[in-house]
Every structure is written in C-alpha cells, then in structure tokens.
Amino acid sequence: MDKIVFICTGNTCRSPMAEGLFKALNGEQKTGLEAISAGIFTNNGMSASENAVIAAKELGADISNHKSQMLNGDIVNDAKYLVCMTGAHYDQILLKFPNVSDKLFTLSPTDIDDPFGGNIDEYRSCAMQIKSAVESIIERLSKK
C-alpha cells in the first residue's frame, strides 16, 4: 500500500494528530493510502504529548499508542506523499532530499503552528485546523 507521511518537528503533536485523524476519518480506505507520521528533529520512540492525545481523542482519533520516528531516506523513498505542517518543514525536507518536490506538500496553505508546551485549548485549536485540512486531503485523494 502506498504511504502518506505526515511530518512535523518532533512527531509528538501535530503529525501524530494528522495521522490519527486521517485514519479516524477513514482516509486509508477512501484513498488507498496508509497513513504514518515522522519528525524532522526527534528521537525515535517518544509518546505523543498528553494534550495531543486528549485533543485527538475528542475528535475521534486514538493516538495513545503513538511512538515518534525520525524522518529518514527510507521513509521518504517509500512515501507517495510527504505532507508537512509548515513551509519551514517543506524547505528543510527539500534541502535534505532535493528530489522529492513532486510528492512534497504542506497540509494547509497556512502553517499549522506547533502547540508543544501549550495548554489544552491550544492543542484543541491545532487539532481542529489539522482535522479540516485532513478532510480536504481525503476528499482530493479519494478513489473515484
């Protein structure tokens, strides 16, 4: 199955919420794409942040078993789509992997700000932004 990879900085907040919401909204069935997530600056094996788990759960996604992973060449090469949370992530990935411009996108026309360290309301706001953008992606990529 082709993969869609959601990418943020630490892979403990935004990208796990995007992955979880994609799955919760039946994105894998509708698009034929397996959703995973990764971070451009993280350690492997970290759990999703507590507030990200809560905010995602309120929108129907269970990310309680998430473990972070560092974006690497294998993940990049295996992906059909690479979906970043910000323009800065986009630029950093393009610098490191210059041949992926045809499959690299931002989740939203505007950056999805990092809620890391913020209160639950900041996470909820972020999760709602992500959900809206993920719904749009699912609609665009759905198999006809």
N, C-alpha and C positions, 0 to 999 in steps of 0.2 A: 504494500500500500504506500502511495506517495505520502510525504510528510509536509505539514505546515508547521513551522517553528516560530513560536512567539518569543521575542528577545527583549530583555531589559538589562539593567546593570547587574544586579545581584541575584536574579532569579529566585527571589523570595517574596515579592509583592505583585508587581504588575504582570509579568509574563506568566506566572502560575495562575493568576486570576483569569487571564485571557485564555490560557489552555483549558482551564476548568470550565469556563463559561462556553467555550466553543463546543466542548463535549456535552455539557448540560443542555445546550440548545440543539442537540442532535446534529451538530455540524459535521461530525465524522460520517454519519450515514448520508446526510444530504449532499456532501461534497466528494465523498470517497477519499478524503484525506485524513491521515492520522495526525492528531494534534500532540505536539510536545513543546517544551519550553527550555530556554537556556539563558545564561547570563554572560555578558562580555567581560565582567570583572567579578568573579565569585569563587567560592570554594565548593567543591562537589560535596553533596550530602547534607546540606543545611535544610532545615524545615522551612515551610512558608511561615511568614510572620503571623502572629496570633490574630492581629486585626485583619490581615488579608484573608485568613481562613474564615473569620466571622463575616466579613463583608461579602465574600463569595458565596458562603452558605445561605445568606439572606436572599441571594439571587438564584439559588437552586444548584450551586456548584459545590462539590465536596473536594477541597484541595488539602485535606488534613494529612494525607499520606505523602504529599509532595516532597521530593528531595532535589535540591538545586544541582545543576550541572553547568560546567563551563562550556561556552560555545567553542567548538574546535572544527578542524578541517573535515573530519568525518561527518559531523552533523550538517555542516554547510553543504558538502557534496551530496549527501543523501536527501536533502530537502528539495521539494518542488517550489515552496515559497518560504521566504525568510521575512518575518513581519516584526518591525522594530516599534518601540514605544515612542521614540523621539528622532528628530532629524540628526541629532548628535550621534545616536547609536548607528543610524544609517551611514553617516560619514565614517565612523570608526570601523565598521564592518567592511565598507568598501575599500578603505585603506589597507586593511589586513588581507582581504580576499577580493582583489580588484576584478576578478572575472565573474562576479555574481550579480552584476547590476540588473540583469534580466529577470531575476527572481527575488530581488530585494525591494521591500516596500515599507512604508510607515503604516501603522494601524489606523491612524486618523490624520486628516490634513493639519491638525494642530497637535502639538506634543501632549502626551499623557504624562503629567507631572508625577514625580516619584513621591508616594505618600510615606515612605520609610521614616519611622520615628514620629509620625503624626498621630493624631487621635482617631478614634473610630469614625467620626464624621468625615475626615479627610479620606479615609480608606473607602467609605461608602460612596463618596463623590467620585473617586477614581474608578471604583468598580462599575458604577453606572455609566461612566464615559466609555470604559472598556466594553461593557455589555452592548451598548449602542453600536460601537464600531465593529464588534464581532458579529452582531446580527447583520450588519451591512455586508461584511465579507462573506458570510454564509450565503446570503441572498445572491451575491455576484458570482460565487463559485459553485452554486448548486447545480447538480447534474440535471439537465433538461430531460 
